[in-house]
Amino acid sequence: MIATDLRQQYDKQGYVIARQAVDAGLAAETADHVHWLLKKHPDTRPEQLHHNLLVDDPFMHRLAGDDRLLDIVEQFIGPDIALFAAHYIAKRPYDGQAVLWHQDGTYWPLEPMEVTTIWLAATDSTVENGCMRVLPGTQNNKLLSRAELQDVDDGKNVLASGIHPSQIDDSDVVDIELKAGDVSIHNPRIIHGSNANTSDKWRIGLTLRYIPTSTRVKNADHANILFRGQPAPGVDNRYAVRPRFVAGEHMPFSGSENW
């Protein structure tokens, strides 16, 4: 799919898929990274490998800064690109948690809400193992506030809140099935979620939230990663220093000797 087609479908439906965005080797290393992190943080559920565990990790800088991903992102937010947040949502076989219907932008301290999410499949993502599901066109809906969500803190969901079922019409739902190395790109306002993983296979996905450097992060302590272009004048976002690879402290990966 050429660049103009990506953008046209994204604008119309709120999401688009780019097949084979990264090679099989990098996708496999991404899955390996999840398993490495879980050994390092054994008390953390695999759906909860958040930005704070990733922002100073050399492999995450290498992966999220891959030119193939940045070239896709540039089509949506322009040439000055930073990563606001990374989050592995990895679902174990048989007990991987569901994700309630929600809009990403509800949870983010961004001004303006100019952000594009890359959802990278590190393993195949299927209906059976709980792939992401979207409601096309809902990117045109109002962005709900946290106060308008329903609290569902039952330990069975990745999020502790979501959109009330009475507000959802899922008659046009689309299951985003991806092969390892594919990505989907989605709008911060599109309503989406996913079912639990009751299959015998892992579903490992990585969400990468890219912003133009002109978007201000309203949390002064939050560390972003600058990947391309320049910081915007007058926008006081904080950027992490490129980490140095330390054997034994970080996961070895292809090219780690250059870090």
MIGU-572007 format. One record per atom (N, C-alpha, C): residue number from 1; residue in three letters; atom name; z, y, x. Coordinates in steps of 0.2 Angstrom, whole numbers, padded with zeros to 4 digits. Layout:
BEGIN
NUM:ala:CA:Z:Y:X
...
# end
This chain:
BEGIN
1:met:N:0000:-0006:0004
1:met:CA:0000:0000:0000
1:met:C:0000:0006:0004
2:ile:N:-0005:0011:0003
2:ile:CA:-0005:0017:0007
2:ile:C:0000:0022:0005
3:ala:N:0001:0027:0010
3:ala:CA:0006:0032:0009
3:ala:C:0006:0035:0002
4:thr:N:0000:0037:0000
4:thr:CA:0000:0041:-0006
4:thr:C:0001:0037:-0012
5:asp:N:0000:0030:-0012
5:asp:CA:0001:0026:-0017
5:asp:C:0009:0025:-0018
6:leu:N:0012:0024:-0012
6:leu:CA:0020:0023:-0012
6:leu:C:0023:0029:-0015
7:arg:N:0021:0035:-0014
7:arg:CA:0024:0041:-0017
7:arg:C:0022:0042:-0024
8:gln:N:0016:0040:-0026
8:gln:CA:0014:0041:-0033
8:gln:C:0018:0036:-0037
9:gln:N:0019:0029:-0035
9:gln:CA:0023:0025:-0039
9:gln:C:0030:0027:-0039
10:tyr:N:0033:0029:-0033
10:tyr:CA:0040:0031:-0033
10:tyr:C:0041:0037:-0038
11:asp:N:0037:0042:-0038
11:asp:CA:0038:0048:-0043
11:asp:C:0037:0045:-0050
12:lys:N:0033:0040:-0051
12:lys:CA:0032:0038:-0058
12:lys:C:0038:0034:-0061
13:gln:N:0040:0029:-0056
13:gln:CA:0044:0024:-0059
13:gln:C:0051:0024:-0056
14:gly:N:0052:0028:-0051
14:gly:CA:0059:0029:-0047
14:gly:C:0060:0024:-0042
15:tyr:N:0055:0020:-0040
15:tyr:CA:0056:0015:-0035
15:tyr:C:0049:0013:-0033
16:val:N:0049:0010:-0027
16:val:CA:0043:0007:-0024
16:val:C:0044:0002:-0019
17:ile:N:0040:-0003:-0018
17:ile:CA:0041:-0009:-0013
17:ile:C:0036:-0008:-0008
18:ala:N:0039:-0009:-0001
18:ala:CA:0034:-0009:0004
18:ala:C:0035:-0016:0008
19:arg:N:0030:-0020:0007
19:arg:CA:0031:-0027:0010
19:arg:C:0030:-0027:0018
20:gln:N:0034:-0031:0021
20:gln:CA:0033:-0032:0028
20:gln:C:0034:-0026:0032
21:ala:N:0039:-0022:0030
21:ala:CA:0041:-0016:0033
21:ala:C:0043:-0017:0040
22:val:N:0047:-0022:0041
22:val:CA:0049:-0024:0048
22:val:C:0047:-0031:0049
23:asp:N:0047:-0033:0055
23:asp:CA:0045:-0040:0057
23:asp:C:0051:-0045:0056
24:ala:N:0049:-0051:0056
24:ala:CA:0054:-0057:0054
24:ala:C:0060:-0057:0059
25:gly:N:0058:-0056:0065
25:gly:CA:0063:-0056:0070
25:gly:C:0069:-0051:0069
26:leu:N:0067:-0044:0067
26:leu:CA:0072:-0039:0066
26:leu:C:0076:-0041:0060
27:ala:N:0072:-0043:0055
27:ala:CA:0076:-0045:0049
27:ala:C:0081:-0051:0050
28:ala:N:0079:-0055:0054
28:ala:CA:0084:-0061:0056
28:ala:C:0090:-0058:0060
29:glu:N:0089:-0053:0065
29:glu:CA:0094:-0050:0068
29:glu:C:0099:-0046:0063
30:thr:N:0096:-0043:0058
30:thr:CA:0100:-0040:0053
30:thr:C:0105:-0044:0050
31:ala:N:0102:-0050:0048
31:ala:CA:0107:-0055:0045
31:ala:C:0112:-0058:0050
32:asp:N:0110:-0059:0056
32:asp:CA:0115:-0061:0061
32:asp:C:0120:-0055:0062
33:his:N:0118:-0049:0061
33:his:CA:0123:-0044:0062
33:his:C:0129:-0044:0057
34:val:N:0127:-0046:0051
34:val:CA:0132:-0047:0045
34:val:C:0137:-0052:0047
35:his:N:0134:-0058:0049
35:his:CA:0139:-0063:0051
35:his:C:0143:-0062:0057
36:trp:N:0140:-0058:0062
36:trp:CA:0144:-0056:0067
36:trp:C:0150:-0051:0065
37:leu:N:0148:-0046:0061
37:leu:CA:0153:-0041:0058
37:leu:C:0159:-0045:0054
38:leu:N:0157:-0050:0050
38:leu:CA:0162:-0054:0046
38:leu:C:0166:-0058:0051
39:lys:N:0164:-0060:0057
39:lys:CA:0169:-0063:0061
39:lys:C:0173:-0058:0064
40:lys:N:0171:-0052:0065
40:lys:CA:0175:-0047:0068
40:lys:C:0180:-0044:0063
41:his:N:0178:-0044:0057
41:his:CA:0182:-0041:0052
41:his:C:0183:-0047:0046
42:pro:N:0187:-0052:0048
42:pro:CA:0187:-0057:0043
42:pro:C:0191:-0056:0036
43:asp:N:0194:-0050:0036
43:asp:CA:0197:-0049:0030
43:asp:C:0193:-0044:0025
44:thr:N:0187:-0043:0027
44:thr:CA:0182:-0039:0024
44:thr:C:0177:-0043:0020
45:arg:N:0176:-0042:0013
45:arg:CA:0171:-0045:0009
45:arg:C:0164:-0043:0012
46:pro:N:0160:-0048:0012
46:pro:CA:0153:-0046:0014
46:pro:C:0149:-0041:0010
47:glu:N:0152:-0039:0004
47:glu:CA:0148:-0034:0000
47:glu:C:0151:-0027:0003
48:gln:N:0156:-0027:0007
48:gln:CA:0160:-0021:0008
48:gln:C:0159:-0019:0016
49:leu:N:0154:-0020:0019
49:leu:CA:0153:-0018:0026
49:leu:C:0150:-0011:0026
50:his:N:0154:-0006:0026
50:his:CA:0152:0001:0025
50:his:C:0151:0005:0031
51:his:N:0149:0011:0030
51:his:CA:0146:0015:0035
51:his:C:0151:0016:0041
52:asn:N:0158:0016:0039
52:asn:CA:0163:0017:0044
52:asn:C:0163:0011:0050
53:leu:N:0160:0005:0048
53:leu:CA:0160:0000:0052
53:leu:C:0153:0000:0056
54:leu:N:0148:0004:0054
54:leu:CA:0142:0004:0056
54:leu:C:0139:0010:0060
55:val:N:0143:0016:0059
55:val:CA:0140:0022:0062
55:val:C:0140:0022:0070
56:asp:N:0145:0019:0073
56:asp:CA:0145:0019:0080
56:asp:C:0143:0012:0083
57:asp:N:0139:0008:0079
57:asp:CA:0136:0002:0081
57:asp:C:0129:0003:0084
58:pro:N:0128:0000:0090
58:pro:CA:0121:0001:0093
58:pro:C:0116:-0002:0089
59:phe:N:0117:-0008:0087
59:phe:CA:0112:-0011:0083
59:phe:C:0110:-0007:0077
60:met:N:0115:-0004:0073
60:met:CA:0113:-0001:0067
60:met:C:0109:0006:0069
61:his:N:0110:0009:0075
61:his:CA:0106:0014:0077
61:his:C:0099:0012:0078
62:arg:N:0099:0006:0082
62:arg:CA:0092:0004:0083
62:arg:C:0088:0002:0077
63:leu:N:0092:-0001:0072
63:leu:CA:0088:-0004:0066
63:leu:C:0086:0002:0062
64:ala:N:0091:0006:0060
64:ala:CA:0090:0012:0055
64:ala:C:0085:0017:0058
65:gly:N:0085:0017:0065
65:gly:CA:0080:0022:0068
65:gly:C:0074:0019:0070
66:asp:N:0072:0013:0067
66:asp:CA:0066:0010:0069
66:asp:C:0060:0014:0066
67:asp:N:0055:0016:0070
67:asp:CA:0050:0020:0068
67:asp:C:0046:0018:0062
68:arg:N:0046:0012:0061
68:arg:CA:0042:0009:0055
68:arg:C:0046:0011:0048
69:leu:N:0053:0011:0049
69:leu:CA:0057:0014:0043
69:leu:C:0056:0021:0042
70:leu:N:0057:0025:0048
70:leu:CA:0057:0032:0048
70:leu:C:0050:0035:0045
71:asp:N:0045:0031:0047
71:asp:CA:0038:0033:0045
71:asp:C:0038:0033:0037
72:ile:N:0041:0028:0034
72:ile:CA:0041:0027:0027
72:ile:C:0045:0033:0024
73:val:N:0051:0034:0027
73:val:CA:0056:0039:0024
73:val:C:0053:0046:0025
74:glu:N:0049:0047:0030
74:glu:CA:0046:0054:0031
74:glu:C:0041:0056:0025
75:gln:N:0038:0051:0022
75:gln:CA:0034:0052:0016
75:gln:C:0038:0055:0010
76:phe:N:0044:0054:0010
76:phe:CA:0048:0056:0004
76:phe:C:0053:0062:0006
77:ile:N:0055:0063:0012
77:ile:CA:0060:0068:0013
77:ile:C:0057:0073:0019
78:gly:N:0052:0072:0022
78:gly:CA:0049:0076:0027
78:gly:C:0051:0074:0034
79:pro:N:0050:0078:0039
79:pro:CA:0050:0076:0046
79:pro:C:0057:0076:0050
80:asp:N:0062:0080:0046
80:asp:CA:0069:0081:0049
80:asp:C:0073:0076:0046
81:ile:N:0075:0070:0049
81:ile:CA:0078:0064:0045
81:ile:C:0084:0063:0049
82:ala:N:0089:0062:0044
82:ala:CA:0096:0059:0046
82:ala:C:0098:0054:0042
83:leu:N:0102:0049:0044
83:leu:CA:0105:0044:0040
83:leu:C:0112:0047:0038
84:phe:N:0113:0047:0031
84:phe:CA:0119:0049:0028
84:phe:C:0124:0043:0028
85:ala:N:0121:0037:0026
85:ala:CA:0126:0031:0025
85:ala:C:0122:0025:0026
86:ala:N:0125:0020:0028
86:ala:CA:0123:0013:0029
86:ala:C:0128:0009:0026
87:his:N:0126:0003:0022
87:his:CA:0130:-0001:0019
87:his:C:0127:-0008:0018
88:tyr:N:0130:-0013:0021
88:tyr:CA:0128:-0020:0019
88:tyr:C:0131:-0022:0013
89:ile:N:0126:-0024:0008
89:ile:CA:0129:-0028:0002
89:ile:C:0126:-0035:0003
90:ala:N:0131:-0039:0006
90:ala:CA:0129:-0046:0007
90:ala:C:0133:-0050:0002
91:lys:N:0129:-0055:-0001
91:lys:CA:0132:-0059:-0006
91:lys:C:0132:-0066:-0004
92:arg:N:0138:-0069:-0003
92:arg:CA:0139:-0076:-0001
92:arg:C:0136:-0081:-0006
93:pro:N:0134:-0087:-0004
93:pro:CA:0132:-0092:-0009
93:pro:C:0138:-0093:-0014
94:tyr:N:0137:-0094:-0020
94:tyr:CA:0141:-0096:-0026
94:tyr:C:0146:-0090:-0028
95:asp:N:0148:-0086:-0024
95:asp:CA:0153:-0081:-0026
95:asp:C:0151:-0074:-0024
96:gly:N:0145:-0072:-0023
96:gly:CA:0143:-0065:-0021
96:gly:C:0144:-0061:-0027
97:gln:N:0147:-0055:-0027
97:gln:CA:0149:-0051:-0032
97:gln:C:0142:-0047:-0035
98:ala:N:0143:-0046:-0042
98:ala:CA:0138:-0042:-0045
98:ala:C:0139:-0034:-0044
99:val:N:0134:-0030:-0045
99:val:CA:0134:-0023:-0045
99:val:C:0133:-0020:-0052
100:leu:N:0138:-0016:-0054
100:leu:CA:0137:-0014:-0061
100:leu:C:0131:-0009:-0061
101:trp:N:0129:-0007:-0067
101:trp:CA:0124:-0002:-0068
101:trp:C:0126:0004:-0066
102:his:N:0122:0008:-0062
102:his:CA:0125:0014:-0059
102:his:C:0119:0018:-0056
103:gln:N:0120:0025:-0055
103:gln:CA:0116:0029:-0051
103:gln:C:0119:0031:-0045
104:asp:N:0116:0030:-0039
104:asp:CA:0119:0031:-0033
104:asp:C:0122:0038:-0032
105:gly:N:0118:0043:-0034
105:gly:CA:0120:0050:-0033
105:gly:C:0126:0052:-0036
106:thr:N:0129:0048:-0041
106:thr:CA:0135:0049:-0044
106:thr:C:0141:0049:-0039
107:tyr:N:0140:0045:-0034
107:tyr:CA:0145:0044:-0029
107:tyr:C:0145:0048:-0023
108:trp:N:0140:0052:-0022
108:trp:CA:0138:0055:-0015
108:trp:C:0140:0063:-0015
109:pro:N:0143:0065:-0010
109:pro:CA:0144:0072:-0009
109:pro:C:0139:0076:-0006
110:leu:N:0133:0076:-0009
110:leu:CA:0127:0079:-0006
110:leu:C:0125:0085:-0010
111:glu:N:0122:0090:-0006
111:glu:CA:0120:0096:-0009
111:glu:C:0114:0099:-0005
112:pro:N:0108:0099:-0008
112:pro:CA:0106:0096:-0015
112:pro:C:0106:0089:-0014
113:met:N:0105:0085:-0020
113:met:CA:0104:0078:-0020
113:met:C:0097:0076:-0018
114:glu:N:0095:0078:-0012
114:glu:CA:0089:0076:-0009
114:glu:C:0090:0070:-0004
115:val:N:0089:0064:-0006
115:val:CA:0090:0058:-0002
115:val:C:0086:0052:-0005
116:thr:N:0084:0048:0000
116:thr:CA:0080:0042:-0002
116:thr:C:0083:0036:0001
117:thr:N:0084:0031:-0003
117:thr:CA:0087:0025:-0001
117:thr:C:0082:0020:0001
118:ile:N:0083:0017:0007
118:ile:CA:0079:0011:0009
118:ile:C:0084:0005:0008
119:trp:N:0081:0000:0004
119:trp:CA:0085:-0006:0003
119:trp:C:0081:-0012:0007
120:leu:N:0084:-0014:0013
120:leu:CA:0081:-0018:0017
120:leu:C:0083:-0026:0016
121:ala:N:0078:-0030:0015
121:ala:CA:0080:-0037:0014
121:ala:C:0080:-0041:0021
122:ala:N:0086:-0043:0022
122:ala:CA:0087:-0047:0028
122:ala:C:0086:-0054:0027
123:thr:N:0087:-0056:0021
123:thr:CA:0085:-0063:0019
123:thr:C:0081:-0062:0012
124:asp:N:0078:-0067:0010
124:asp:CA:0074:-0067:0004
124:asp:C:0079:-0065:-0002
125:ser:N:0077:-0060:-0006
125:ser:CA:0081:-0058:-0012
125:ser:C:0078:-0059:-0018
126:thr:N:0081:-0064:-0022
126:thr:CA:0078:-0067:-0028
126:thr:C:0082:-0066:-0034
127:val:N:0079:-0068:-0040
127:val:CA:0083:-0068:-0046
127:val:C:0089:-0072:-0045
128:glu:N:0088:-0078:-0042
128:glu:CA:0093:-0083:-0042
128:glu:C:0099:-0081:-0037
129:asn:N:0098:-0077:-0032
129:asn:CA:0104:-0075:-0028
129:asn:C:0106:-0068:-0029
130:gly:N:0104:-0065:-0034
130:gly:CA:0107:-0059:-0036
130:gly:C:0103:-0053:-0034
131:cys:N:0096:-0053:-0034
131:cys:CA:0092:-0047:-0032
131:cys:C:0094:-0040:-0036
132:met:N:0092:-0035:-0033
132:met:CA:0093:-0028:-0036
132:met:C:0088:-0028:-0042
133:arg:N:0091:-0025:-0048
133:arg:CA:0087:-0024:-0054
133:arg:C:0087:-0017:-0055
134:val:N:0081:-0014:-0058
134:val:CA:0081:-0007:-0059
134:val:C:0078:-0006:-0066
135:leu:N:0080:0000:-0069
135:leu:CA:0077:0002:-0075
135:leu:C:0072:0008:-0074
136:pro:N:0065:0006:-0073
136:pro:CA:0060:0011:-0071
136:pro:C:0060:0017:-0076
137:gly:N:0059:0023:-0073
137:gly:CA:0059:0029:-0077
137:gly:C:0066:0033:-0078
138:thr:N:0071:0029:-0076
138:thr:CA:0078:0032:-0077
138:thr:C:0080:0037:-0072
139:gln:N:0075:0038:-0067
139:gln:CA:0076:0043:-0062
139:gln:C:0076:0050:-0065
140:asn:N:0073:0050:-0071
140:asn:CA:0072:0056:-0075
140:asn:C:0078:0058:-0079
141:asn:N:0083:0053:-0079
141:asn:CA:0089:0054:-0083
141:asn:C:0094:0059:-0080
142:lys:N:0099:0062:-0084
142:lys:CA:0104:0066:-0081
142:lys:C:0108:0062:-0076
143:leu:N:0110:0065:-0070
143:leu:CA:0115:0062:-0066
143:leu:C:0122:0062:-0068
144:leu:N:0124:0056:-0070
144:leu:CA:0131:0056:-0073
144:leu:C:0136:0057:-0068
145:ser:N:0142:0060:-0070
145:ser:CA:0148:0061:-0066
145:ser:C:0152:0055:-0065
146:arg:N:0157:0055:-0061
146:arg:CA:0161:0050:-0060
146:arg:C:0166:0049:-0067
147:ala:N:0167:0055:-0070
147:ala:CA:0171:0055:-0076
147:ala:C:0168:0052:-0082
148:glu:N:0161:0051:-0081
148:glu:CA:0157:0048:-0087
148:glu:C:0156:0041:-0086
149:leu:N:0159:0038:-0081
149:leu:CA:0158:0031:-0080
149:leu:C:0164:0027:-0083
150:gln:N:0163:0020:-0083
150:gln:CA:0168:0016:-0086
150:gln:C:0171:0012:-0080
151:asp:N:0178:0013:-0079
151:asp:CA:0182:0009:-0074
151:asp:C:0182:0002:-0075
152:val:N:0180:-0002:-0071
152:val:CA:0180:-0010:-0071
152:val:C:0182:-0012:-0065
153:asp:N:0189:-0012:-0064
153:asp:CA:0192:-0014:-0057
153:asp:C:0195:-0021:-0058
154:asp:N:0190:-0026:-0059
154:asp:CA:0192:-0032:-0060
154:asp:C:0191:-0037:-0054
155:gly:N:0189:-0034:-0048
155:gly:CA:0188:-0038:-0042
155:gly:C:0182:-0043:-0042
156:lys:N:0178:-0042:-0048
156:lys:CA:0172:-0046:-0048
156:lys:C:0165:-0042:-0047
157:asn:N:0166:-0036:-0045
157:asn:CA:0160:-0031:-0044
157:asn:C:0161:-0028:-0038
158:val:N:0155:-0026:-0035
158:val:CA:0155:-0022:-0029
158:val:C:0158:-0015:-0030
159:leu:N:0156:-0012:-0036
159:leu:CA:0159:-0006:-0038
159:leu:C:0164:-0006:-0043
160:ala:N:0169:-0002:-0043
160:ala:CA:0175:-0002:-0047
160:ala:C:0173:0002:-0054
161:ser:N:0167:0005:-0054
161:ser:CA:0165:0008:-0060
161:ser:C:0158:0008:-0061
162:gly:N:0156:0009:-0067
162:gly:CA:0149:0009:-0069
162:gly:C:0147:0012:-0075
163:ile:N:0141:0012:-0077
163:ile:CA:0139:0015:-0083
163:ile:C:0141:0011:-0089
164:his:N:0143:0014:-0094
164:his:CA:0145:0010:-0100
164:his:C:0139:0006:-0103
165:pro:N:0140:-0001:-0105
165:pro:CA:0135:-0005:-0108
165:pro:C:0131:-0001:-0114
166:ser:N:0135:0003:-0117
166:ser:CA:0132:0006:-0123
166:ser:C:0127:0011:-0121
167:gln:N:0127:0013:-0115
167:gln:CA:0122:0018:-0113
167:gln:C:0116:0015:-0109
168:ile:N:0115:0008:-0109
168:ile:CA:0110:0004:-0106
168:ile:C:0105:0001:-0110
169:asp:N:0099:0002:-0109
169:asp:CA:0094:-0002:-0113
169:asp:C:0090:-0005:-0107
170:asp:N:0091:-0012:-0107
170:asp:CA:0088:-0016:-0101
170:asp:C:0082:-0020:-0103
171:ser:N:0079:-0017:-0109
171:ser:CA:0073:-0021:-0111
171:ser:C:0067:-0021:-0106
172:asp:N:0067:-0015:-0102
172:asp:CA:0062:-0015:-0097
172:asp:C:0064:-0016:-0090
173:val:N:0069:-0020:-0089
173:val:CA:0072:-0021:-0082
173:val:C:0067:-0024:-0078
174:val:N:0067:-0022:-0072
174:val:CA:0063:-0025:-0067
174:val:C:0067:-0028:-0061
175:asp:N:0066:-0035:-0060
175:asp:CA:0070:-0038:-0054
175:asp:C:0066:-0037:-0048
176:ile:N:0069:-0034:-0043
176:ile:CA:0066:-0032:-0036
176:ile:C:0067:-0038:-0032
177:glu:N:0062:-0043:-0032
177:glu:CA:0062:-0048:-0028
177:glu:C:0058:-0047:-0021
178:leu:N:0062:-0048:-0016
178:leu:CA:0059:-0046:-0009
178:leu:C:0059:-0052:-0004
179:lys:N:0055:-0052:0000
179:lys:CA:0055:-0057:0006
179:lys:C:0059:-0054:0012
180:ala:N:0062:-0058:0016
180:ala:CA:0065:-0055:0022
180:ala:C:0060:-0050:0026
181:gly:N:0062:-0044:0027
181:gly:CA:0058:-0039:0031
181:gly:C:0055:-0034:0026
182:asp:N:0055:-0036:0019
182:asp:CA:0052:-0031:0014
182:asp:C:0058:-0025:0013
183:val:N:0055:-0020:0011
183:val:CA:0060:-0015:0008
183:val:C:0058:-0012:0002
184:ser:N:0063:-0010:-0002
184:ser:CA:0062:-0006:-0008
184:ser:C:0065:0001:-0007
185:ile:N:0062:0006:-0010
185:ile:CA:0064:0013:-0009
185:ile:C:0065:0015:-0016
186:his:N:0071:0018:-0017
186:his:CA:0073:0021:-0024
186:his:C:0076:0027:-0024
187:asn:N:0075:0031:-0030
187:asn:CA:0078:0037:-0031
187:asn:C:0085:0037:-0032
188:pro:N:0089:0042:-0030
188:pro:CA:0096:0042:-0031
188:pro:C:0098:0043:-0039
189:arg:N:0094:0044:-0043
189:arg:CA:0096:0045:-0050
189:arg:C:0093:0038:-0054
190:ile:N:0089:0034:-0051
190:ile:CA:0087:0028:-0055
190:ile:C:0093:0024:-0057
191:ile:N:0094:0021:-0063
191:ile:CA:0099:0016:-0064
191:ile:C:0097:0009:-0062
192:his:N:0102:0006:-0058
192:his:CA:0101:0000:-0055
192:his:C:0107:-0004:-0055
193:gly:N:0107:-0010:-0053
193:gly:CA:0113:-0015:-0052
193:gly:C:0110:-0021:-0050
194:ser:N:0114:-0026:-0050
194:ser:CA:0112:-0033:-0048
194:ser:C:0117:-0038:-0051
195:asn:N:0115:-0044:-0052
195:asn:CA:0119:-0050:-0054
195:asn:C:0123:-0053:-0049
196:ala:N:0128:-0057:-0050
196:ala:CA:0132:-0061:-0045
196:ala:C:0127:-0066:-0042
197:asn:N:0129:-0068:-0036
197:asn:CA:0125:-0074:-0033
197:asn:C:0128:-0080:-0034
198:thr:N:0125:-0084:-0038
198:thr:CA:0128:-0091:-0040
198:thr:C:0124:-0096:-0037
199:ser:N:0119:-0094:-0033
199:ser:CA:0115:-0099:-0029
199:ser:C:0118:-0102:-0023
200:asp:N:0115:-0106:-0020
200:asp:CA:0117:-0109:-0013
200:asp:C:0115:-0106:-0007
201:lys:N:0112:-0100:-0008
201:lys:CA:0109:-0096:-0003
201:lys:C:0112:-0089:-0002
202:trp:N:0112:-0087:0004
202:trp:CA:0115:-0080:0005
202:trp:C:0109:-0075:0003
203:arg:N:0112:-0069:0000
203:arg:CA:0108:-0063:-0001
203:arg:C:0110:-0058:0003
204:ile:N:0107:-0056:0008
204:ile:CA:0109:-0051:0013
204:ile:C:0104:-0045:0012
205:gly:N:0107:-0039:0010
205:gly:CA:0103:-0033:0010
205:gly:C:0107:-0027:0013
206:leu:N:0103:-0022:0016
206:leu:CA:0106:-0016:0019
206:leu:C:0103:-0010:0016
207:thr:N:0108:-0006:0013
207:thr:CA:0106:0000:0010
207:thr:C:0106:0006:0016
208:leu:N:0101:0009:0016
208:leu:CA:0101:0015:0021
208:leu:C:0099:0021:0017
209:arg:N:0104:0026:0018
209:arg:CA:0103:0032:0014
209:arg:C:0101:0038:0018
210:tyr:N:0095:0040:0018
210:tyr:CA:0092:0045:0022
210:tyr:C:0091:0052:0019
211:ile:N:0093:0057:0022
211:ile:CA:0093:0064:0020
211:ile:C:0089:0068:0024
212:pro:N:0086:0073:0022
212:pro:CA:0083:0078:0026
212:pro:C:0089:0082:0029
213:thr:N:0088:0085:0035
213:thr:CA:0094:0088:0038
213:thr:C:0096:0095:0034
214:ser:N:0091:0097:0030
214:ser:CA:0093:0102:0025
214:ser:C:0098:0101:0020
215:thr:N:0099:0094:0019
215:thr:CA:0104:0092:0014
215:thr:C:0111:0093:0017
216:arg:N:0116:0096:0014
216:arg:CA:0123:0097:0017
216:arg:C:0127:0091:0014
217:val:N:0131:0088:0018
217:val:CA:0136:0083:0017
217:val:C:0142:0087:0016
218:lys:N:0145:0086:0010
218:lys:CA:0151:0090:0008
218:lys:C:0157:0087:0010
219:asn:N:0157:0083:0015
219:asn:CA:0163:0080:0018
219:asn:C:0163:0082:0026
220:ala:N:0166:0087:0028
220:ala:CA:0165:0089:0035
220:ala:C:0167:0084:0040
221:asp:N:0171:0079:0039
221:asp:CA:0173:0073:0043
221:asp:C:0168:0068:0044
222:his:N:0163:0068:0039
222:his:CA:0158:0062:0039
222:his:C:0153:0063:0044
223:ala:N:0152:0057:0048
223:ala:CA:0147:0057:0053
223:ala:C:0141:0054:0051
224:asn:N:0135:0058:0052
224:asn:CA:0129:0056:0050
224:asn:C:0125:0054:0057
225:ile:N:0119:0051:0056
225:ile:CA:0115:0050:0062
225:ile:C:0109:0053:0062
226:leu:N:0107:0058:0067
226:leu:CA:0101:0061:0067
226:leu:C:0096:0057:0071
227:phe:N:0090:0055:0067
227:phe:CA:0085:0051:0070
227:phe:C:0079:0054:0071
228:arg:N:0077:0059:0068
228:arg:CA:0070:0062:0069
228:arg:C:0070:0070:0067
229:gly:N:0067:0074:0071
229:gly:CA:0067:0081:0070
229:gly:C:0073:0085:0072
230:gln:N:0075:0090:0069
230:gln:CA:0080:0095:0071
230:gln:C:0085:0096:0066
231:pro:N:0092:0097:0067
231:pro:CA:0097:0099:0062
231:pro:C:0094:0106:0059
232:ala:N:0096:0107:0053
232:ala:CA:0094:0113:0049
232:ala:C:0098:0119:0051
233:pro:N:0096:0124:0052
233:pro:CA:0100:0130:0053
233:pro:C:0104:0132:0047
234:gly:N:0111:0133:0049
234:gly:CA:0115:0135:0044
234:gly:C:0118:0129:0040
235:val:N:0116:0123:0041
235:val:CA:0119:0117:0038
235:val:C:0123:0113:0043
236:asp:N:0130:0113:0042
236:asp:CA:0135:0111:0047
236:asp:C:0136:0104:0047
237:asn:N:0131:0099:0046
237:asn:CA:0133:0092:0046
237:asn:C:0135:0090:0053
238:arg:N:0139:0085:0053
238:arg:CA:0141:0082:0059
238:arg:C:0137:0076:0061
239:tyr:N:0135:0075:0067
239:tyr:CA:0131:0069:0069
239:tyr:C:0134:0065:0075
240:ala:N:0134:0059:0074
240:ala:CA:0137:0054:0078
240:ala:C:0133:0054:0085
241:val:N:0137:0053:0090
241:val:CA:0134:0052:0097
241:val:C:0130:0045:0097
242:arg:N:0125:0044:0100
242:arg:CA:0121:0038:0101
242:arg:C:0126:0033:0105
243:pro:N:0128:0027:0102
243:pro:CA:0133:0023:0106
243:pro:C:0130:0019:0111
244:arg:N:0134:0018:0116
244:arg:CA:0132:0013:0122
244:arg:C:0133:0006:0121
245:phe:N:0129:0002:0122
245:phe:CA:0130:-0005:0121
245:phe:C:0135:-0008:0126
246:val:N:0140:-0011:0123
246:val:CA:0145:-0014:0128
246:val:C:0146:-0022:0126
247:ala:N:0144:-0026:0131
247:ala:CA:0144:-0033:0130
247:ala:C:0151:-0035:0128
248:gly:N:0152:-0040:0123
248:gly:CA:0158:-0042:0121
248:gly:C:0161:-0038:0115
249:glu:N:0159:-0031:0115
249:glu:CA:0161:-0027:0110
249:glu:C:0156:-0026:0104
250:his:N:0150:-0027:0106
250:his:CA:0144:-0026:0101
250:his:C:0140:-0032:0101
251:met:N:0137:-0033:0095
251:met:CA:0132:-0039:0095
251:met:C:0126:-0038:0099
252:pro:N:0124:-0043:0104
252:pro:CA:0118:-0043:0108
252:pro:C:0112:-0043:0103
253:phe:N:0107:-0039:0105
253:phe:CA:0101:-0039:0101
253:phe:C:0095:-0038:0105
254:ser:N:0089:-0039:0103
254:ser:CA:0083:-0038:0107
254:ser:C:0083:-0031:0109
255:gly:N:0083:-0029:0115
255:gly:CA:0082:-0023:0118
255:gly:C:0089:-0019:0119
256:ser:N:0095:-0023:0118
256:ser:CA:0101:-0020:0119
256:ser:C:0103:-0018:0126
257:glu:N:0099:-0021:0131
257:glu:CA:0100:-0019:0138
257:glu:C:0098:-0012:0139
258:asn:N:0094:-0009:0134
258:asn:CA:0092:-0002:0135
258:asn:C:0097:0003:0132
259:trp:N:0102:0000:0129
259:trp:CA:0107:0004:0126
259:trp:C:0113:0005:0130
# end
